[in-house]
Amino acid sequence: MAMKKFINDPANLTTELLEGLEMCFSNKIKLVSEKIVCRAKPKATDKVAILTLGGAGHEPALSGFVGEGMLDASVVGDIFAAPGAPKVLEALRMFKREAGIILVTLNHAGDRMSASKALRDAAKEGIKVVEIVTCEDISAGIDTDPDEKRGLGGCVPLYKVLGAAAEQGKSIEEIVEIGERFNSQMATLAVAISGCTHPQNGEPIATLPDDKMEIGMGQHGEAGGGLSKILTADETAERMVTQLIKATGVSSGDSAMLLINGSGATTLMEMLIVYRKAGKVLQAQGVSLINGWCGEILTVQEMGGFQMILCKLDQDHKALLSAKAATPYWTAG
C-alpha cells in the first residue's frame, strides 16, 4: 500500500515541521540556526542549562518539551537520525556558562556518537557540561548491561525533573544527583501491534503480522521480546507492568509515576484502558500513583502500540514533577 501522509518534498520534512512548531508556539520556543530549538525567553545564565539531542519524526519529542521548567534547547537531526556532532557543539557553545550544562542523551548509537564527539570538543573549549544517558528500556532483560539498553520515552519525565531543579537554581552537581537517581528508578517497556513507514521514502521500518504483537519493539522498529498472539488490554498491561515493578523495585508504601505513551496510531481510549489495569495492579501492591500521564510524548509515526513507563519517586522528585512548566506539549503548575 502506498504511503498516505500530508507532506510536501520529503527532503524538507524536518525543516518544515520545525518551522511549523515555531509558528504554532512562538510564545514558548524559537528556532535558531535551522535545527536548534530554544526557549523563547531564556532563563538566567547563572542557572544550569538542560539540553538534549535526537532525530525528528518522533513528535512531540523531543523539541516539544523545550520551554520554561524543562529543556533550554533541543538539537534536531533529520528523520530518525541523530544530529551531527558540529550542530551539538554549536548548541553547547550557545549555552556556555559558569553554572554548566547538562546534556541528556538517549542510548542509541547515532545519538551517543554525536554527543561523545561534541563533548570532547566542548571540553577542549572549556565548556562545562555533564552528560546523562537514558537507557531505561528493559526489553533486553532487567539485568542487561545499561549500555545495551535503549533510551525510550522516559527521557521526557527526566527533562521535567532536571528542568525544575535547574529553575530552582540548584548546582550542576545537585541536579545530576537528582537526575541520575530518577534515571536509575525508571523503566520502560514498549509493545507494538503494527509497524510504520519512513516518511522520507515510504518504506516500512517495521512490519507485524495482523494477528501478532511484540512486547519490546524499539522506537525505530528494533526487535524486542518476540512475537506473540494479540492479548487483551488487561493481559498486556499486567504482563508489562509486572516486569516494570520488578525493574524499578517499587513496592508497598512507595509513590510512582505511571505513563502510557502512545506510539502514533493507538487511540486514547485504548491507552486509558491499559492505564486502568496497570494502575490497579500497582495500587493492589500498595503503590501510590501520582503525576500520571496518558497520551503521546514520543511517537513512531503511525506505529500502533505504546510505551509503558514506570518511575519510582522520591520526595524531591514529586515536588519537581509538580513544579511549573510551560512547553508546547507539557504544562504544569
Phi and psi in degrees as GROMACS dihedral restraints (atoms count N, CA, C in turn):
[ dihedral_restraints ]
;  ai    aj    ak    al  type     phi  dphi    fc
    3     4     5     6     1   -67.9    20    10
    4     5     6     7     1   146.7    20    10
    6     7     8     9     1   -65.5    20    10
    7     8     9    10     1   137.7    20    10
    9    10    11    12     1  -123.1    20    10
   10    11    12    13     1   100.6    20    10
   12    13    14    15     1  -142.8    20    10
   13    14    15    16     1   149.7    20    10
   15    16    17    18     1   -86.2    20    10
   16    17    18    19     1    84.0    20    10
   18    19    20    21     1  -132.8    20    10
   19    20    21    22     1   170.4    20    10
   21    22    23    24     1  -108.1    20    10
   22    23    24    25     1  -128.0    20    10
   24    25    26    27     1   -68.4    20    10
   25    26    27    28     1   120.9    20    10
   27    28    29    30     1   -55.4    20    10
   28    29    30    31     1   -26.4    20    10
   30    31    32    33     1   -68.3    20    10
   31    32    33    34     1   -18.8    20    10
   33    34    35    36     1  -104.8    20    10
   34    35    36    37     1    10.9    20    10
   36    37    38    39     1   -56.0    20    10
   37    38    39    40     1   -51.9    20    10
   39    40    41    42     1   -64.1    20    10
   40    41    42    43     1   -45.4    20    10
   42    43    44    45     1   -58.5    20    10
   43    44    45    46     1   -46.1    20    10
   45    46    47    48     1   -71.7    20    10
   46    47    48    49     1   -38.4    20    10
   48    49    50    51     1   -68.2    20    10
   49    50    51    52     1   -35.1    20    10
   51    52    53    54     1   -71.2    20    10
   52    53    54    55     1   -36.2    20    10
   54    55    56    57     1   -63.6    20    10
   55    56    57    58     1   -39.7    20    10
   57    58    59    60     1   -65.7    20    10
   58    59    60    61     1   -40.5    20    10
   60    61    62    63     1   -60.3    20    10
   61    62    63    64     1   -44.8    20    10
   63    64    65    66     1   -64.4    20    10
   64    65    66    67     1   -43.3    20    10
   66    67    68    69     1   -65.1    20    10
   67    68    69    70     1   -38.6    20    10
   69    70    71    72     1   -72.6    20    10
   70    71    72    73     1   -33.9    20    10
   72    73    74    75     1  -125.6    20    10
   73    74    75    76     1    44.1    20    10
   75    76    77    78     1   -63.8    20    10
   76    77    78    79     1   -18.7    20    10
   78    79    80    81     1   -80.2    20    10
   79    80    81    82     1   -10.1    20    10
   81    82    83    84     1  -118.7    20    10
   82    83    84    85     1   -34.9    20    10
   84    85    86    87     1  -135.3    20    10
   85    86    87    88     1   162.5    20    10
   87    88    89    90     1  -141.4    20    10
   88    89    90    91     1   149.1    20    10
   90    91    92    93     1   -96.7    20    10
   91    92    93    94     1   125.4    20    10
   93    94    95    96     1  -120.9    20    10
   94    95    96    97     1   135.4    20    10
   96    97    98    99     1    51.3    20    10
   97    98    99   100     1    42.7    20    10
   99   100   101   102     1    73.2    20    10
  100   101   102   103     1   -46.6    20    10
  102   103   104   105     1  -134.3    20    10
  103   104   105   106     1    24.4    20    10
  105   106   107   108     1  -116.6    20    10
  106   107   108   109     1   114.7    20    10
  108   109   110   111     1   -95.4    20    10
  109   110   111   112     1   121.5    20    10
  111   112   113   114     1  -120.9    20    10
  112   113   114   115     1   163.2    20    10
  114   115   116   117     1   -60.5    20    10
  115   116   117   118     1   140.2    20    10
  117   118   119   120     1   -64.4    20    10
  118   119   120   121     1   -38.6    20    10
  120   121   122   123     1  -117.6    20    10
  121   122   123   124     1   102.1    20    10
  123   124   125   126     1   -60.9    20    10
  124   125   126   127     1   148.3    20    10
  126   127   128   129     1   -82.4    20    10
  127   128   129   130     1   167.1    20    10
  129   130   131   132     1   -56.8    20    10
  130   131   132   133     1   141.9    20    10
  132   133   134   135     1   -73.2    20    10
  133   134   135   136     1    -6.9    20    10
  135   136   137   138     1   -87.7    20    10
  136   137   138   139     1     7.5    20    10
  138   139   140   141     1  -112.7    20    10
  139   140   141   142     1   149.6    20    10
  141   142   143   144     1   -63.3    20    10
  142   143   144   145     1   135.9    20    10
  144   145   146   147     1   -91.2    20    10
  145   146   147   148     1   141.9    20    10
  147   148   149   150     1  -115.2    20    10
  148   149   150   151     1   118.2    20    10
  150   151   152   153     1  -122.4    20    10
  151   152   153   154     1   159.1    20    10
  153   154   155   156     1  -146.3    20    10
  154   155   156   157     1   172.7    20    10
  156   157   158   159     1  -147.0    20    10
  157   158   159   160     1   154.8    20    10
  159   160   161   162     1   168.0    20    10
  160   161   162   163     1   166.1    20    10
  162   163   164   165     1   -75.3    20    10
  163   164   165   166     1   156.4    20    10
  165   166   167   168     1   -77.2    20    10
  166   167   168   169     1   175.0    20    10
  168   169   170   171     1    99.9    20    10
  169   170   171   172     1    -5.1    20    10
  171   172   173   174     1  -112.6    20    10
  172   173   174   175     1    22.5    20    10
  174   175   176   177     1   -54.2    20    10
  175   176   177   178     1   142.8    20    10
  177   178   179   180     1   -78.7    20    10
  178   179   180   181     1   -12.3    20    10
  180   181   182   183     1   -67.0    20    10
  181   182   183   184     1   148.6    20    10
  183   184   185   186     1   -99.6    20    10
  184   185   186   187     1   -22.1    20    10
  186   187   188   189     1   -68.7    20    10
  187   188   189   190     1   -18.7    20    10
  189   190   191   192     1   -68.9    20    10
  190   191   192   193     1    -3.3    20    10
  192   193   194   195     1  -116.6    20    10
  193   194   195   196     1    22.1    20    10
  195   196   197   198     1   -87.3    20    10
  196   197   198   199     1   132.2    20    10
  198   199   200   201     1   151.0    20    10
  199   200   201   202     1  -178.6    20    10
  201   202   203   204     1   -54.8    20    10
  202   203   204   205     1   129.4    20    10
  204   205   206   207     1    86.0    20    10
  205   206   207   208     1    -2.7    20    10
  207   208   209   210     1  -135.9    20    10
  208   209   210   211     1  -117.0    20    10
  210   211   212   213     1   -82.1    20    10
  211   212   213   214     1   145.0    20    10
  213   214   215   216     1   -85.1    20    10
  214   215   216   217     1   -30.2    20    10
  216   217   218   219     1  -162.2    20    10
  217   218   219   220     1   152.9    20    10
  219   220   221   222     1  -127.3    20    10
  220   221   222   223     1   129.9    20    10
  222   223   224   225     1   -99.3    20    10
  223   224   225   226     1   121.4    20    10
  225   226   227   228     1  -106.0    20    10
  226   227   228   229     1   132.8    20    10
  228   229   230   231     1   -97.8    20    10
  229   230   231   232     1   179.0    20    10
  231   232   233   234     1   -69.8    20    10
  232   233   234   235     1  -179.4    20    10
  234   235   236   237     1   -56.6    20    10
  235   236   237   238     1   121.4    20    10
  237   238   239   240     1    57.0    20    10
  238   239   240   241     1    24.9    20    10
  240   241   242   243     1  -132.1    20    10
  241   242   243   244     1   139.0    20    10
  243   244   245   246     1   -67.6    20    10
  244   245   246   247     1   146.2    20    10
  246   247   248   249     1   -67.6    20    10
  247   248   249   250     1   154.8    20    10
  249   250   251   252     1   -70.9    20    10
  250   251   252   253     1   157.3    20    10
  252   253   254   255     1   -57.4    20    10
  253   254   255   256     1   -37.7    20    10
  255   256   257   258     1   -59.9    20    10
  256   257   258   259     1   -37.7    20    10
  258   259   260   261     1   -69.8    20    10
  259   260   261   262     1   -37.5    20    10
  261   262   263   264     1   -64.9    20    10
  262   263   264   265     1   -43.4    20    10
  264   265   266   267     1   -62.8    20    10
  265   266   267   268     1   -38.4    20    10
  267   268   269   270     1   -57.7    20    10
  268   269   270   271     1   -43.5    20    10
  270   271   272   273     1   -66.5    20    10
  271   272   273   274     1   -41.2    20    10
  273   274   275   276     1   -61.7    20    10
  274   275   276   277     1   -39.4    20    10
  276   277   278   279     1   -63.3    20    10
  277   278   279   280     1   -38.6    20    10
  279   280   281   282     1   -61.0    20    10
  280   281   282   283     1   -31.7    20    10
  282   283   284   285     1  -108.7    20    10
  283   284   285   286     1    17.0    20    10
  285   286   287   288     1   -58.2    20    10
  286   287   288   289     1   129.8    20    10
  288   289   290   291     1  -162.4    20    10
  289   290   291   292     1   159.0    20    10
  291   292   293   294     1   -63.8    20    10
  292   293   294   295     1   -34.6    20    10
  294   295   296   297     1   -66.8    20    10
  295   296   297   298     1   -27.3    20    10
  297   298   299   300     1   100.3    20    10
  298   299   300   301     1   174.7    20    10
  300   301   302   303     1  -130.2    20    10
  301   302   303   304     1   141.4    20    10
  303   304   305   306     1  -110.9    20    10
  304   305   306   307     1   125.2    20    10
  306   307   308   309     1  -106.2    20    10
  307   308   309   310     1   118.0    20    10
  309   310   311   312     1   -95.0    20    10
  310   311   312   313     1   121.2    20    10
  312   313   314   315     1  -119.8    20    10
  313   314   315   316     1   128.9    20    10
  315   316   317   318     1   -79.1    20    10
  316   317   318   319     1   142.0    20    10
  318   319   320   321     1   -77.6    20    10
  319   320   321   322     1    81.5    20    10
  321   322   323   324     1  -133.0    20    10
  322   323   324   325     1   146.1    20    10
  324   325   326   327     1   -54.0    20    10
  325   326   327   328     1   -48.6    20    10
  327   328   329   330     1   -64.8    20    10
  328   329   330   331     1   -42.6    20    10
  330   331   332   333     1   -62.7    20    10
  331   332   333   334     1   -44.4    20    10
  333   334   335   336     1   -65.2    20    10
  334   335   336   337     1   -38.6    20    10
  336   337   338   339     1   -64.9    20    10
  337   338   339   340     1   -47.2    20    10
  339   340   341   342     1   -64.5    20    10
  340   341   342   343     1   -42.5    20    10
  342   343   344   345     1   -64.1    20    10
  343   344   345   346     1   -44.1    20    10
  345   346   347   348     1   -61.5    20    10
  346   347   348   349     1   -44.2    20    10
  348   349   350   351     1   -64.8    20    10
  349   350   351   352     1   -44.4    20    10
  351   352   353   354     1   -63.8    20    10
  352   353   354   355     1   -38.2    20    10
  354   355   356   357     1   -66.8    20    10
  355   356   357   358     1   -39.3    20    10
  357   358   359   360     1   -63.2    20    10
  358   359   360   361     1   -44.0    20    10
  360   361   362   363     1   -68.3    20    10
  361   362   363   364     1   -37.3    20    10
  363   364   365   366     1   -63.5    20    10
  364   365   366   367     1   -39.9    20    10
  366   367   368   369     1   -61.7    20    10
  367   368   369   370     1   -37.6    20    10
  369   370   371   372     1   -64.7    20    10
  370   371   372   373     1   -27.1    20    10
  372   373   374   375     1   -94.2    20    10
  373   374   375   376     1     5.3    20    10
  375   376   377   378     1    75.8    20    10
  376   377   378   379     1    21.7    20    10
  378   379   380   381     1   -84.5    20    10
  379   380   381   382     1   124.9    20    10
  381   382   383   384     1   -83.7    20    10
  382   383   384   385     1   108.7    20    10
  384   385   386   387     1  -146.0    20    10
  385   386   387   388     1   139.4    20    10
  387   388   389   390     1  -121.6    20    10
  388   389   390   391     1   136.7    20    10
  390   391   392   393     1   -99.6    20    10
  391   392   393   394     1   137.1    20    10
  393   394   395   396     1  -117.4    20    10
  394   395   396   397     1   125.6    20    10
  396   397   398   399     1  -105.0    20    10
  397   398   399   400     1   128.4    20    10
  399   400   401   402     1   -93.8    20    10
  400   401   402   403     1   132.3    20    10
  402   403   404   405     1  -150.5    20    10
  403   404   405   406     1    55.5    20    10
  405   406   407   408     1   -94.6    20    10
  406   407   408   409     1    -0.6    20    10
  408   409   410   411     1   -70.9    20    10
  409   410   411   412     1   122.5    20    10
  411   412   413   414     1  -101.7    20    10
  412   413   414   415     1    12.5    20    10
  414   415   416   417     1   -62.3    20    10
  415   416   417   418     1   -27.8    20    10
  417   418   419   420     1   -80.9    20    10
  418   419   420   421     1    -4.0    20    10
  420   421   422   423     1   120.2    20    10
  421   422   423   424     1   138.7    20    10
  423   424   425   426     1   -59.3    20    10
  424   425   426   427     1   -37.4    20    10
  426   427   428   429     1   -93.5    20    10
  427   428   429   430     1     9.6    20    10
  429   430   431   432     1   -65.4    20    10
  430   431   432   433     1   147.1    20    10
  432   433   434   435     1   -54.0    20    10
  433   434   435   436     1   131.1    20    10
  435   436   437   438     1   -52.9    20    10
  436   437   438   439     1   -31.8    20    10
  438   439   440   441     1   -64.1    20    10
  439   440   441   442     1   -18.7    20    10
  441   442   443   444     1   -98.4    20    10
  442   443   444   445     1     1.6    20    10
  444   445   446   447     1  -100.9    20    10
  445   446   447   448     1   136.6    20    10
  447   448   449   450     1   -78.8    20    10
  448   449   450   451     1   153.6    20    10
  450   451   452   453     1   -91.6    20    10
  451   452   453   454     1   127.1    20    10
  453   454   455   456     1  -120.0    20    10
  454   455   456   457     1  -145.9    20    10
  456   457   458   459     1   -68.1    20    10
  457   458   459   460     1    -7.9    20    10
  459   460   461   462     1   -63.1    20    10
  460   461   462   463     1   -14.7    20    10
  462   463   464   465     1   -60.2    20    10
  463   464   465   466     1   -29.6    20    10
  465   466   467   468     1   -69.4    20    10
  466   467   468   469     1   -51.9    20    10
  468   469   470   471     1   -62.2    20    10
  469   470   471   472     1   -28.6    20    10
  471   472   473   474     1   -64.8    20    10
  472   473   474   475     1   -42.2    20    10
  474   475   476   477     1   -54.5    20    10
  475   476   477   478     1   -40.7    20    10
  477   478   479   480     1   -65.1    20    10
  478   479   480   481     1   -44.2    20    10
  480   481   482   483     1   -65.1    20    10
  481   482   483   484     1   -47.8    20    10
  483   484   485   486     1   -64.8    20    10
  484   485   486   487     1   -44.6    20    10
  486   487   488   489     1   -63.2    20    10
  487   488   489   490     1   -41.1    20    10
  489   490   491   492     1   -66.6    20    10
  490   491   492   493     1   -39.9    20    10
  492   493   494   495     1   -65.4    20    10
  493   494   495   496     1   -38.0    20    10
  495   496   497   498     1   -66.5    20    10
  496   497   498   499     1   -40.3    20    10
  498   499   500   501     1   -60.6    20    10
  499   500   501   502     1   -31.8    20    10
  501   502   503   504     1   -75.8    20    10
  502   503   504   505     1    -6.3    20    10
  504   505   506   507     1    85.2    20    10
  505   506   507   508     1    16.5    20    10
  507   508   509   510     1   -67.0    20    10
  508   509   510   511     1   155.2    20    10
  510   511   512   513     1   -72.8    20    10
  511   512   513   514     1   163.2    20    10
  513   514   515   516     1   -62.8    20    10
  514   515   516   517     1   -35.0    20    10
  516   517   518   519     1   -65.4    20    10
  517   518   519   520     1   -42.3    20    10
  519   520   521   522     1   -64.9    20    10
  520   521   522   523     1   -42.4    20    10
  522   523   524   525     1   -67.8    20    10
  523   524   525   526     1   -41.3    20    10
  525   526   527   528     1   -61.7    20    10
  526   527   528   529     1   -42.4    20    10
  528   529   530   531     1   -61.8    20    10
  529   530   531   532     1   -46.1    20    10
  531   532   533   534     1   -61.9    20    10
  532   533   534   535     1   -45.0    20    10
  534   535   536   537     1   -68.2    20    10
  535   536   537   538     1   -42.5    20    10
  537   538   539   540     1   -67.8    20    10
  538   539   540   541     1   -33.8    20    10
  540   541   542   543     1   -65.8    20    10
  541   542   543   544     1   -42.9    20    10
  543   544   545   546     1   -62.3    20    10
  544   545   546   547     1   -45.3    20    10
  546   547   548   549     1   -56.7    20    10
  547   548   549   550     1   -41.4    20    10
  549   550   551   552     1   -74.5    20    10
  550   551   552   553     1   -16.1    20    10
  552   553   554   555     1  -107.6    20    10
  553   554   555   556     1    21.7    20    10
  555   556   557   558     1  -123.1    20    10
  556   557   558   559     1   142.7    20    10
  558   559   560   561     1  -145.2    20    10
  559   560   561   562     1   148.3    20    10
  561   562   563   564     1  -133.7    20    10
  562   563   564   565     1   144.3    20    10
  564   565   566   567     1  -139.3    20    10
  565   566   567   568     1   134.3    20    10
  567   568   569   570     1  -109.7    20    10
  568   569   570   571     1   155.2    20    10
  570   571   572   573     1  -137.0    20    10
  571   572   573   574     1   142.3    20    10
  573   574   575   576     1  -128.5    20    10
  574   575   576   577     1   141.6    20    10
  576   577   578   579     1  -117.0    20    10
  577   578   579   580     1   -11.7    20    10
  579   580   581   582     1  -153.6    20    10
  580   581   582   583     1   154.3    20    10
  582   583   584   585     1   -89.2    20    10
  583   584   585   586     1  -161.4    20    10
  585   586   587   588     1  -151.3    20    10
  586   587   588   589     1   172.2    20    10
  588   589   590   591     1  -110.0    20    10
  589   590   591   592     1   152.9    20    10
  591   592   593   594     1   -79.2    20    10
  592   593   594   595     1   121.6    20    10
  594   595   596   597     1   -69.0    20    10
  595   596   597   598     1   -11.2    20    10
  597   598   599   600     1   -90.4    20    10
  598   599   600   601     1   -22.2    20    10
  600   601   602   603     1  -132.1    20    10
  601   602   603   604     1    -4.0    20    10
  603   604   605   606     1    75.0    20    10
  604   605   606   607     1     4.0    20    10
  606   607   608   609     1   -85.9    20    10
  607   608   609   610     1   145.2    20    10
  609   610   611   612     1   -68.4    20    10
  610   611   612   613     1   138.2    20    10
  612   613   614   615     1   -99.8    20    10
  613   614   615   616     1    -9.0    20    10
  615   616   617   618     1  -164.3    20    10
  616   617   618   619     1   141.3    20    10
  618   619   620   621     1  -132.6    20    10
  619   620   621   622     1   147.2    20    10
  621   622   623   624     1  -136.0    20    10
  622   623   624   625     1   142.5    20    10
  624   625   626   627     1   -60.1    20    10
  625   626   627   628     1   151.5    20    10
  627   628   629   630     1   -59.2    20    10
  628   629   630   631     1   -28.7    20    10
  630   631   632   633     1  -103.0    20    10
  631   632   633   634     1    15.8    20    10
  633   634   635   636     1  -125.2    20    10
  634   635   636   637     1   159.1    20    10
  636   637   638   639     1  -134.7    20    10
  637   638   639   640     1   164.1    20    10
  639   640   641   642     1  -137.6    20    10
  640   641   642   643     1   115.3    20    10
  642   643   644   645     1   -83.9    20    10
  643   644   645   646     1   122.6    20    10
  645   646   647   648     1   110.5    20    10
  646   647   648   649     1    -1.0    20    10
  648   649   650   651     1   -64.4    20    10
  649   650   651   652     1   137.9    20    10
  651   652   653   654     1   -81.3    20    10
  652   653   654   655     1   173.8    20    10
  654   655   656   657     1   -81.1    20    10
  655   656   657   658     1     1.9    20    10
  657   658   659   660     1  -122.0    20    10
  658   659   660   661     1    23.1    20    10
  660   661   662   663     1    84.0    20    10
  661   662   663   664     1    10.7    20    10
  663   664   665   666     1   -64.3    20    10
  664   665   666   667     1   148.7    20    10
  666   667   668   669     1   -63.6    20    10
  667   668   669   670     1   152.4    20    10
  669   670   671   672     1  -124.6    20    10
  670   671   672   673     1  -126.5    20    10
  672   673   674   675     1   -89.1    20    10
  673   674   675   676     1     5.6    20    10
  675   676   677   678     1   102.0    20    10
  676   677   678   679     1   157.1    20    10
  678   679   680   681     1   -76.7    20    10
  679   680   681   682     1   149.6    20    10
  681   682   683   684     1  -146.4    20    10
  682   683   684   685     1   169.5    20    10
  684   685   686   687     1   -64.3    20    10
  685   686   687   688     1   157.3    20    10
  687   688   689   690     1   -71.7    20    10
  688   689   690   691     1   123.8    20    10
  690   691   692   693     1   -93.2    20    10
  691   692   693   694     1   165.8    20    10
  693   694   695   696     1   -69.6    20    10
  694   695   696   697     1   167.6    20    10
  696   697   698   699     1   -58.3    20    10
  697   698   699   700     1   -44.9    20    10
  699   700   701   702     1   -65.6    20    10
  700   701   702   703     1   -42.6    20    10
  702   703   704   705     1   -63.1    20    10
  703   704   705   706     1   -43.2    20    10
  705   706   707   708     1   -64.5    20    10
  706   707   708   709     1   -47.6    20    10
  708   709   710   711     1   -60.8    20    10
  709   710   711   712     1   -45.5    20    10
  711   712   713   714     1   -65.7    20    10
  712   713   714   715     1   -41.4    20    10
  714   715   716   717     1   -62.0    20    10
  715   716   717   718     1   -41.2    20    10
  717   718   719   720     1   -74.7    20    10
  718   719   720   721     1   -47.4    20    10
  720   721   722   723     1   -67.3    20    10
  721   722   723   724     1   -30.3    20    10
  723   724   725   726     1   -61.1    20    10
  724   725   726   727     1   -41.0    20    10
  726   727   728   729     1   -69.1    20    10
  727   728   729   730     1   -38.2    20    10
  729   730   731   732     1   -68.3    20    10
  730   731   732   733     1   -36.4    20    10
  732   733   734   735     1   -60.9    20    10
  733   734   735   736     1   -44.5    20    10
  735   736   737   738     1   -64.5    20    10
  736   737   738   739     1   -40.4    20    10
  738   739   740   741     1   -68.5    20    10
  739   740   741   742     1   -38.3    20    10
  741   742   743   744     1   -87.2    20    10
  742   743   744   745     1   -21.0    20    10
  744   745   746   747     1    76.5    20    10
  745   746   747   748     1    12.9    20    10
  747   748   749   750     1   -66.9    20    10
  748   749   750   751     1   139.2    20    10
  750   751   752   753     1  -148.3    20    10
  751   752   753   754     1  -177.1    20    10
  753   754   755   756     1   -54.4    20    10
  754   755   756   757     1   131.8    20    10
  756   757   758   759     1    94.0    20    10
  757   758   759   760     1   -13.6    20    10
  759   760   761   762     1   -83.8    20    10
  760   761   762   763     1   160.6    20    10
  762   763   764   765     1  -108.0    20    10
  763   764   765   766     1   147.0    20    10
  765   766   767   768     1  -146.6    20    10
  766   767   768   769     1   155.0    20    10
  768   769   770   771     1  -108.8    20    10
  769   770   771   772     1   126.6    20    10
  771   772   773   774     1  -113.2    20    10
  772   773   774   775     1   126.6    20    10
  774   775   776   777     1  -123.2    20    10
  775   776   777   778     1   135.0    20    10
  777   778   779   780     1  -112.0    20    10
  778   779   780   781     1   112.3    20    10
  780   781   782   783     1  -107.3    20    10
  781   782   783   784     1   112.1    20    10
  783   784   785   786     1   -69.1    20    10
  784   785   786   787     1   141.7    20    10
  786   787   788   789     1   -83.9    20    10
  787   788   789   790     1    -9.8    20    10
  789   790   791   792     1   141.1    20    10
  790   791   792   793     1   -35.0    20    10
  792   793   794   795     1  -119.0    20    10
  793   794   795   796     1     4.2    20    10
  795   796   797   798     1   -94.7    20    10
  796   797   798   799     1   132.7    20    10
  798   799   800   801     1   -74.0    20    10
  799   800   801   802     1   156.8    20    10
  801   802   803   804     1   -62.2    20    10
  802   803   804   805     1   -33.9    20    10
  804   805   806   807     1   -54.4    20    10
  805   806   807   808     1   -49.5    20    10
  807   808   809   810     1   -63.2    20    10
  808   809   810   811     1   -43.6    20    10
  810   811   812   813     1   -63.9    20    10
  811   812   813   814     1   -39.2    20    10
  813   814   815   816     1   -67.0    20    10
  814   815   816   817     1   -36.1    20    10
  816   817   818   819     1   -65.0    20    10
  817   818   819   820     1   -40.9    20    10
  819   820   821   822     1   -64.8    20    10
  820   821   822   823     1   -44.3    20    10
  822   823   824   825     1   -58.5    20    10
  823   824   825   826     1   -41.9    20    10
  825   826   827   828     1   -55.3    20    10
  826   827   828   829     1   -49.1    20    10
  828   829   830   831     1   -70.0    20    10
  829   830   831   832     1   -45.8    20    10
  831   832   833   834     1   -61.3    20    10
  832   833   834   835     1   -40.6    20    10
  834   835   836   837     1   -62.6    20    10
  835   836   837   838     1   -40.0    20    10
  837   838   839   840     1   -65.9    20    10
  838   839   840   841     1   -37.3    20    10
  840   841   842   843     1   -62.7    20    10
  841   842   843   844     1   -44.6    20    10
  843   844   845   846     1   -64.5    20    10
  844   845   846   847     1   -45.7    20    10
  846   847   848   849     1   -63.6    20    10
  847   848   849   850     1   -35.6    20    10
  849   850   851   852     1   -64.3    20    10
  850   851   852   853     1   -23.2    20    10
  852   853   854   855     1   -95.4    20    10
  853   854   855   856     1    10.1    20    10
  855   856   857   858     1    83.2    20    10
  856   857   858   859     1    18.7    20    10
  858   859   860   861     1   -94.0    20    10
  859   860   861   862     1   132.5    20    10
  861   862   863   864     1   -89.8    20    10
  862   863   864   865     1   128.4    20    10
  864   865   866   867     1   -97.1    20    10
  865   866   867   868     1   127.2    20    10
  867   868   869   870     1  -138.1    20    10
  868   869   870   871     1   160.4    20    10
  870   871   872   873     1    54.1    20    10
  871   872   873   874     1    41.3    20    10
  873   874   875   876     1   -68.4    20    10
  874   875   876   877     1   162.6    20    10
  876   877   878   879     1  -150.0    20    10
  877   878   879   880     1   137.5    20    10
  879   880   881   882     1  -142.3    20    10
  880   881   882   883     1   114.8    20    10
  882   883   884   885     1   162.6    20    10
  883   884   885   886     1  -153.4    20    10
  885   886   887   888     1  -115.6    20    10
  886   887   888   889     1   119.9    20    10
  888   889   890   891     1  -119.1    20    10
  889   890   891   892     1   -28.1    20    10
  891   892   893   894     1  -146.2    20    10
  892   893   894   895     1   109.6    20    10
  894   895   896   897     1  -106.5    20    10
  895   896   897   898     1   171.3    20    10
  897   898   899   900     1  -130.9    20    10
  898   899   900   901     1    66.0    20    10
  900   901   902   903     1    54.2    20    10
  901   902   903   904     1  -123.5    20    10
  903   904   905   906     1  -102.0    20    10
  904   905   906   907     1    27.3    20    10
  906   907   908   909     1   -63.8    20    10
  907   908   909   910     1   137.2    20    10
  909   910   911   912     1   -91.0    20    10
  910   911   912   913     1   126.6    20    10
  912   913   914   915     1   145.0    20    10
  913   914   915   916     1  -166.9    20    10
  915   916   917   918     1  -160.1    20    10
  916   917   918   919     1   163.7    20    10
  918   919   920   921     1  -109.0    20    10
  919   920   921   922     1   132.6    20    10
  921   922   923   924     1  -102.7    20    10
  922   923   924   925     1   122.7    20    10
  924   925   926   927     1  -119.2    20    10
  925   926   927   928     1   128.2    20    10
  927   928   929   930     1  -124.4    20    10
  928   929   930   931     1   129.0    20    10
  930   931   932   933     1  -125.3    20    10
  931   932   933   934     1   119.7    20    10
  933   934   935   936     1   -76.9    20    10
  934   935   936   937     1   129.4    20    10
  936   937   938   939     1  -110.3    20    10
  937   938   939   940     1   131.7    20    10
  939   940   941   942     1   -88.7    20    10
  940   941   942   943     1   172.4    20    10
  942   943   944   945     1   -59.8    20    10
  943   944   945   946     1   -41.9    20    10
  945   946   947   948     1   -67.9    20    10
  946   947   948   949     1   -32.9    20    10
  948   949   950   951     1   -63.7    20    10
  949   950   951   952     1   -40.4    20    10
  951   952   953   954     1   -58.5    20    10
  952   953   954   955     1   -46.7    20    10
  954   955   956   957     1   -65.4    20    10
  955   956   957   958     1   -40.7    20    10
  957   958   959   960     1   -69.8    20    10
  958   959   960   961     1   -35.7    20    10
  960   961   962   963     1   -68.3    20    10
  961   962   963   964     1   -26.1    20    10
  963   964   965   966     1   -91.3    20    10
  964   965   966   967     1    -9.3    20    10
  966   967   968   969     1   -67.1    20    10
  967   968   969   970     1   162.8    20    10
  969   970   971   972     1   -60.1    20    10
  970   971   972   973     1   137.4    20    10
  972   973   974   975     1  -146.9    20    10
  973   974   975   976     1   143.9    20    10
  975   976   977   978     1  -143.4    20    10
  976   977   978   979     1    85.8    20    10
  978   979   980   981     1  -121.8    20    10
  979   980   981   982     1   168.7    20    10
  981   982   983   984     1   -54.4    20    10
  982   983   984   985     1   -37.4    20    10
  984   985   986   987     1  -125.8    20    10
  985   986   987   988     1    16.5    20    10
  987   988   989   990     1  -151.4    20    10
  988   989   990   991     1   120.0    20    10
  990   991   992   993     1  -126.6    20    10
  991   992   993   994     1   148.2    20    10
  993   994   995   996     1  -156.3    20    10
  994   995   996   997     1   163.0    20    10
